[in-house]
C-alpha cells in the first residue's frame, strides 16, 4: 500500500498578519481542515486520488472565504467567471474549463470533461453546452454575491486595475484553491480552481485551467497545483517545470519545487506557491510571498498553516 | 553575429501522396517558400526573431491552403474560431488569443497582447475588446469562406465527429501553422496559429494558444512550434518538454525533439510534429505521421518539404 496523503491550498499572497483577526484566522483554518479531511477520508477508505482532490477542491469552492466557486471575485462586468482543471497522474488524462458562469463546482465540470470528452479545455458557453446532458449544480448570481468581494470590485470598477484576491495591492493576482493527492494504489492527481482576478477584463485566462502551468500530475514524478500571479506561472510553465526537474535532472520534489518557486518564479517577477506530492507521499508546499493558506495530511502527520 | 535562421510548418497529418496532385504540391511548396523567405529576409536585415515569426505566420494565415486565418476550418456552428500564440525567448514574454472571430491575422493580435497587456491569454469577445484601440484588420465571413473547407464541414455537421485539417480520418486533428526563428542578436521566438478542428464544439481550446503546449521560446534553450493532435500535445506539454530535456538533461535540440515527438507523443497516442531552432541556429523538424508541410532556411542551406 502506498503512503497516501493530501495537500491543499486556498491561495497565496500578501496576507498581512496585522489585518487578520483571531476569528478570521480560525474560520480560514477550519475551512482548510475540513476540505483536507474530506479528501483524506476518501483516500483512507481506498478511494482514488482523483476523487480525493475533487472532493477537497469542491469543499473549498463551497466556502465563501476562498476565491473559487461561491467565493469567486467579480470581473469587470460584475460577473463571476470560473476556471478549473484536473489531471490524473495514472494516464495523464486531463479536463479543464475556462470562463464558465453559474457553475457551483467548476472542478466537477472539469472532471466531466476529463471523463466524457475527447477534449481537455472547454470554455464559456460551450463548456455549459457540453455539461447540459449531465446533471451539474447551477447557481444564480445571488449565490455568488458576497459583500466583501463586491466592495473589492467597487473600488476598482471602471479602472484598469485588477487585483488578486488575498492582496491589497492592485495589479497583484493570487487567489486560487487546489489540491494534490497520492492514493493507496500509487496514483497521483492534481486539481485547481479559481474565480480569477477582481475586475479582470478581456476574457483573460490565467494559469489555473492550463495543464502544465497551474496543474500537472504524472505518476512518474509528482502532482502539483499552483497559486499566485497567473501570467508568471504561465511563462514559467511552473507545474510541469517541477515535474521536469524531477524527471530529467533527478531532483527531489522538495528541491525541484523550491527551485521553481523561490528561484525561477521570483526571477520572472512572480509571486506564488504550490502544493505538491510525489509518488512516495512526500509533500512540499513552498511559496515566495507573505502567506499561503494551506493544509496537508498523511499517515504520519497533519498541519494547517497560513504564514511561513 | 548569431547564425540566424527560420523554420516554419503548415500542419502535419495523414498527407497522402496518392491524393496529392502535382499542381497542389507546387502550390503548397511555393506558399511555404514565400512565408519562410518573408521571415528570413527580416532576419537578414537584422530584424528580430519576433518580427520574423510574426511575418512568416501572417503569410501562412493569408494563404487559403493552411488551416489558420483565411484558410481556417468551420466549427460546429459553421463559424471560424481562431487561436494563436507567440513567445519571445529573450524575456519569456508571451501573448495569445483563443476563439477570436473575424480577425485577419490572429498572430498579430497575439503580438499586441504580448506588447500591450499584463495578461498572456485573452479569449473570444474579450480579446476583440482589447484589440479595439489598435487598428487590426478585420474580415467578414466571406473572406474566410472556402469551398473545400465548407464541404469538409458539411460531411460532419450535426455529428459528434471532428477532424483535423490534413487528415481524412475523422477524430484526427492536425492543421496549424507556425514558425520559429533565431535572429542576429541571438534572440529566439516562436509563433503558432490555427483555425482548430472541423466541426469543433463546446468552445474547445487546443494546444496552439497554450504557452508550453503549442508554443515555447527561451534564449537558454530553444524555440518550438507544435502541430498535431492538440489534446496530446497539451498532456505532453510538448513545446516546454523539449526545452526541459535540453535544460535539465543536457540533450541537443535534435535529440530532445525526436524523443518528444517519436517517443513520448507516440506513447501518449498522439500524432504530430514540431519545428524548432536552438541558440546555435540548429534546426529540427521531426514528425511522427505521414507528412508535415515545412520549410527552413539559414545561411548554409534551405529546404521546402512535405513527406519524410
Interface residues (C-beta under 8 A of the other chain):
Chain A: X92 X93 X94 X98 X99 X117 X118 X119 X120 X121 X122 X123 X124 X125 X126 X127 X129 X130 X162 X171 X201 X202 X203 X204 X205 X206 X210 X211 X212 X213 X216 X231 X234 X235 X236 X237 X240 X241 X244 X245 X247 X248 X249 X268
Chain B: X92 X93 X94 X98 X99 X117 X118 X119 X120 X121 X122 X123 X124 X125 X126 X127 X129 X130 X162 X171 X201 X202 X203 X204 X205 X206 X210 X211 X212 X213 X216 X231 X234 X235 X236 X237 X240 X241 X244 X245 X247 X248 X249 X268
